[in-house]
Amino acid sequence: MDCLFCKIIAGEIPSTKVYEDEKAYAFRDINPQAPTHILVVPKAHIASVDAISAENADYVAHIFTVIPQIAKAEGLVDGYRVVSNVGQHGCQSVKHLHFHILGGAQLKDTMA
Ligand code: DGP
C-alpha cells in the first residue's frame, strides 16, 4: 500500500521516534506547529477517524492510553491538545489515522 505513515512505521522512511509498541508508533511532526508536536499512529492502516469501527477500535483505545504517557515523558505538565483531522474539510493531508499532540506553550483559544 502506498501510504506514507505505513512506510514510516516500517522504517522505510526515517522519522524521529518518540514511542513504539506492538500497536502504536509515535514520532515528531516534520512541520511542527507547537514546541512539542508529535504524531501518534496505529500500526494497522486505518484511513481516518471516519474509518474507525468495532473491528479496529482497540488500536484507537490503546493510542489513548499511550498519549498521556507520551505527554508525561515530554513534560507537558501544563496541558496539551490532541487533534485528528478528517477528510477535505478537516484538512487531512495523510490518509492514515493520526493524532497530533500539540503542546509545550500556550496554544491559541481557537480551533477552526
Ligand atoms: P494532517 O494534515 O492532519 O493529515 O497531518 C499530517 C502531518 O504529517 C502534518 O502535520 C505533517 C506531517 N508529515 C507529513 N509528512 C511527514 C513526514 O514524512 N515525516 C514526518 N515526521 N511528518 C510528516
Boltz pocket constraint, residues with backbone or C-beta under 6 A from the ligand:
constraints:
  - pocket:
      binder: B
      contacts: [[A, 4], [A, 13], [A, 14], [A, 15], [A, 16], [A, 27], [A, 28], [A, 29], [A, 30], [A, 31], [A, 39], [A, 84], [A, 85], [A, 90], [A, 91], [A, 92], [A, 93], [A, 94], [A, 95]]
      max_distance: 6.0
